[in-house]
Each structure stands twice: as C-alpha cells, then as structure tokens.
Amino acid sequence: MTILRTIADVRAALTGPRDQRQTVGLVPTMGALHQGHRALVGRARAECDHVVVSLFVNPRQFDDAGDLAAYPRDEARDAALAVEAGADLLFAPAAQELYPPGFATTVCVRGPAEGLEGAHRGAAHFDGVATVVLKLLTIVGPDAAYFGQKDAQQLAVVRRLVEDLALPVRIEAVPTVREPDGLALSSRNVRLRPDDRPRALALARALEAAQAAVATGERDPGAVAAAGRQAMAAVQVEPEYLELVDPETFAPLAAIEGQALVAVAARVGGVRLIDNQILTSDGRPS
Ligand code: PAF
C-alpha cells in the first residue's frame, strides 16, 4: 500500500484507476484505527475497485486542546491495519497540506449539526468536520464514502452537506461495531482506566433500556429517555445528553411514530463517550 502526503500525489495516483473506469471508495479517519474502521474499509473493499483511507487528526473539529493532544497517534500501526483491511492507498497529510497559511474557509452545516454534539461541543466541531470532509471529498473525488453509524449525527451532517451541495458521491453508513459486552468501539476506549471500563457500559445499557421501553409500547420520548437515564444512574454515570431525535434531521421528537434515534453522551472517568441506536416502533433495532 502506498502512503501519500500531498493533494497533488493523491490526485496523480487516482488518475490511473479513473482512466480505467475503476470505482473509488474513501474511508475518512483520524487514525487510531480499530475493528470499527476495519468494517468501514472492508465494506469499501467489497463495493469499490480502489480504496483510499485518509488519516488526519483534524484540529478544527476538536473543542478541547487537551483532547486533541491526547488523541492517540500511531501511523505505522494504522497503516498496517488499513492494508490488512484492504486499503490500496493511505492519504496521511500534514496539517499544513490541508490548512495552508491563509486558509480562510469554513463550511457550516446547520439543521442536523445544531443539537446534541453541536450544542455540547460547540458549533466549531461540526464546522470542522464539514470543512475537512468536503476537502477530502474534493481531493479524492470518490464514488462512495464510508462513515460509521456510531457517529450518527456526523453521518446526518455529512449527508446534508452532500445533498445541499449536490456532491457526486454516495454516502454509505456502516453499522456500529461493539465489544461482546456491548461497548461501542471508539478510538477513545483505550483511554478508559480498567476500573472505569465496566461503567462505560452505561451508554449501551441506556440504549437497551430505551429500546425495551419502546418495545413495551411506550411512545413518549421523555419516558423512553427517562428509562435510559435510570439505567445509567444504576452505574453512577450522568449523561451529558440522552435524547430521542429524528435520525435524519436530528430534531427532537415530540412522539415516537416512525423511526427514532436515541443518542447519548457521557463522561466516564474523564473520557467522553457517545453512542446511539435507531429504534423502530416495535422496539427492535433496524
Ligand atoms: O469520524 C471521524 O473520524 C472524523 O470526524 C472524520 C470524518 C474523519 C473527519 O475528520
């Protein structure tokens, strides 16, 4: 697998595959790759002729300098995992390559970016995501780009961006990969202290409780959220938010009629975790 650092090199490397009418899949990542990323790359491998993985810890989407500094970085390990998962090309630019001196553009998506993560981390978070995703899509020009359902709001923001700007790319969602006990895989999990690890399950348990409430006929989002909060309280974890929203618009739900997404964020021993689950009216995951 080739590791490229510059926009010009990526564009040059993709000329051949394009001339041969090969399809290109992009998996944007910030590194610290795990089995969730492997699933993204695996899906791209299965659906595209040429798979590009981008590896860039995007400073513009971090609301906390400490979080950015603590973000795990190990390019050699990431490259090995990406190649094993089926990547053909790794794009690992330096920050100056994507944000050269004088860079003055910010892409701002409203709508689905406004609540939950947008409200708790600040608008700059999704501005940063939208700016870098648009830039990566422009550089690689993929036929399809792959995002995890784990970051459901990010997925909704990217879908909105692509739709609004009529970008010629398919956005594919890949289901969340979980540990056997239900903890959603995240690059942040390695920062959980061993004695906090059991409490990290509070998020998955909250989603299960919300789903169980819907399965027993509860249709009031407040009551469903309360069931989730109660499950978290049992392990002394306080949610930053736990809300039921429309999975596309991320608008809060007044009633559960069609599809509902329950989203939760919480700090466990100082590590901020998020998780979500789409509920159907029969309470089964879709
Ligand atoms: O999900 C991520 O890892 C990042 O938000 C993304 C999409 C690579 C943009 O930096």
Boltz pocket constraint, residues with backbone or C-beta under 6 A from the ligand:
constraints:
  - pocket:
      binder: B
      contacts: [[A, 28], [A, 29], [A, 30], [A, 54], [A, 56], [A, 58], [A, 61], [A, 128], [A, 129], [A, 132], [A, 133], [A, 151], [A, 154]]
      max_distance: 6.0
